[in-house]
Amino acid sequence: METSRSGEELTTPSGGDVWFEGADGEHQAIRVDSRDTGGAYSVIESVAEPGCAVPTHRHRNEEEHFLVL
């Protein structure tokens, strides 16, 4: 079994993508790694159950954008 950078177990759904556990009720997949963009940005897909949210927080050195479908 592989582990993510944070040590969580990775799961591989039928599509072959590698997903890891985020918050309770959330799964995430790294689509573009910041190491591949020279640290300029990363793209993370998150699939979350209704009501799943992280606590209010602040990013002091980076921006965060969401596209909700």
Secondary structure, DSSP 8 states (H G I E B T S, - for coil): --B-TTS-BEE--TT---EEE-STTEEEEEEE-GGGTTTS--EEEEEE-TT--------SS--------
